[in-house]
Amino acid sequence: MPTFLAGILLMLSLSLSGTTHATLLDCNVLPGSVGDAVTSNLGCQILSPLDGAATDATTGDPSHWLVNTAGNTGFFGISDWGFDGRWTSPGMNSSSLASFDGNRHRGQWTLDTEWDYGDLLFVFRHRTGTNLVGFLMTGMSGEYTSPFTKPPFSFPGAATRNISHISVYYRPSETRTVPEPQTMLLLGAGLGLLAFMLRRGKRQRPRPAL
């Protein structure tokens, strides 16, 4: 009996581990053209299995979010994505960095022009028969269409599935080094003293004999 229970616990732990660290598939090696659904992007990944219907919850410790744990590395090898907000339908958008003008099938996206980002990730979700699709973005604006097409997904009927939500994740650009005020004051004082010494040296220089 103990051996049987141990086997059950092992299978359960492996199952939970597989769910936490689901594999990420490169869109470009799958049938269909999901990678072209959003412009402009640097890459496209789909969470496996293709019919997993996962959701990218953003509650609790960010290090445990699916977007940061998928494939043991997080989407696109990044495990410290920050969550900005989520578009759920026309007029319903909690993202402060990205705006979406369109519907659940297609539209345009635009970023805040004053935002200088390091990395930007859009995660698309439908529901049944599909799974999360992530796009590593570039640029400040572009277009999107639903990536939930057949193929690579397999669901009843041929119609493209609509978008349930688009989540916006980001990493800020590297912080620029800005001199502190004390440093600027010392630098200014030093330059002023140097200029004073140069002027004084010129006045005290002996005149040549006639």
N, C-alpha and C positions, 0 to 999 in steps of 0.2 A: 504493500500500500504506500509506504513512504516514497518508493521509487516512482510509482505512478503519479503521485502528487508533485514530485520534483519535475517530472516530465511535463506536466500541465503548466507549472509555473514557468519553466523554461520557454515553452511555446508562447505563453502569454507575453513574456518579456521580449522575445524576438519580434512578436507582432507589434507591440508598442514601439519598439525601437525602429522598426521599419516605417511606422506611421510618422514618427518624429523626424526621421532623416530620409524622407522620400527622395527618390532619384530625380534629377533634373535632365530633361532631354533637350538637345539642340534642335530648334525648329528646322534648321536647314538640312538636317539629315532625315526628316520625316516627309511623307508625301503631302502634297498640297503646298500652299504658299502663305502660311501663317506669318512668316517672317516679314512679309511685305504689308501687313495689315496696318502698321503704324509708321509714320515718317516723322522725323528721321531717327532711326535707331542703329545702335552699334552691335546689337545682338538680341536674340529671342530664345527664351527657354520655356518649356512646358513641364509642369510637375507631373510625375507619373504616379499611379497608372493614369492613362488618358481619360478614364471614366471615374476618377477618384472623387470628384465633386468636393474637393477640399475648400476651406475658407481661410482667408488670411487674417485671423483675429489679431488684434493689437492691444490686448489687455494684459496686465501683469508685467513680468520682467521681459524687456525687449530681447534679451539674449535667448529667450525661449520661443520667440515668435517664429512661425513657420518660415517666414521670408528670410530669417537669419540662420535657420538650421537646415533647410532643405539641402539634400545632397551632402550633408555634413559640413558644408562650407557657406551656405546661404546662396541666394540668387547671384549668379555671376561671381562667385567666389568671395562675396562680401558678407560679413557676419555682423556688421554694426549699422545696418540700415536704420534710419530714423523715420518715423511716420509723420506725414504732414496733414493728410486729410483724404477724403474719399468723395468721388462723384457717384451719385446713385441714380439720378434721373435729371432731365432738363429742369434747371432751376434749383436743384438740390446738390450743393457742392460745399464740403467743409474744408477743402484745401485752400490755403492762403497763398500758395506759390503758383498753382496751375489753375487755369480756367478752361472749361470745356463748353464749346458751343456746338450742339448737335443733339442727336437722339441715341437710342440704345443700339443702333446699327452703324451709324457713321457720323462724323463731325470734324471739328477742328479743335486743337488744343493750343494754348498760349501760356507762356510763363511770365511772371512778374519781371519786367525789364530791369529792375534794380537788383535782382537776385543773381549773385555770382555763385553758382553751385559747383560742387566737385563731381558728384555722381548723382544720377537721377534714374529712378525706376518706376515704371508704370506697371501695375499688376491688374490684369483683367480677370473677371470671374463671371461665369454663367451659373450653372447649377448642375442638374442631372445630366449624365452622359459626357461631361467635359471635366476639365481641371484648370487650375490656375495657369495663366500665360503671362510671363514677365518680359518686358522690353527695357533694355538698357538704352536710355535716350541721350540724344545730343541736339544742340540747337535751342532755339527759343520759341519755336512754333512749328506746327505741322498738322497733319491730318490723321484720323484714325478710322478704321472700319472694324467690325466685329471679327475677332480671330477664331471664332468658334464655328469653323467650317468642316465640311465632310468631303475628303479626308483633311487632316489626320484623325479627327474624332469620328467615332462611329455611334450614331444615334438614329432612331426611327425617322424616316423621311429625309428629304434632301435639303430642306431649307436651312440657311445659316441661322444659328441660335443668337438671340440678342445678348446684350451686355447687362449683367446684373449690377456690377459696380466697377469703377476704376480707382484703385488705391494709388496714392502718390507717396513714394519713399525717396529719401535723399540722404546724401552726405555733403556737408558744407565744404567749400573750398578751403585750402590750407590757409591758416591765419597769417596775415602779413605782419612782419615785425615793424612796429611803430615805436620810435624813440619816446621814452617817458619824458614828461615836462622837466624833471630835474636834469636829465641828460642834455636837453636842449638848452637850458639855462647855463650849464657849465660850458657847453660848446660855444655859446655866444660870448660868455665872459672871457673864455680863452682866446677867441678871435679878436675881441676888443683889446685885450692886453697885448697881443702880438702886434696889432696895428699901432698902439701907443708906443711900444718899444722901438718899432721901426721909425716912426716919426721923430722920436727923441734922439735916436742914433744919427739921423740925418742932420738935426740941429747942432749936435755936439761934435760933428766931424770937423777937424781943423782945416782952416782955409790954406791953400798953397801959398808959399812965400812969393813975394813979387821980386 
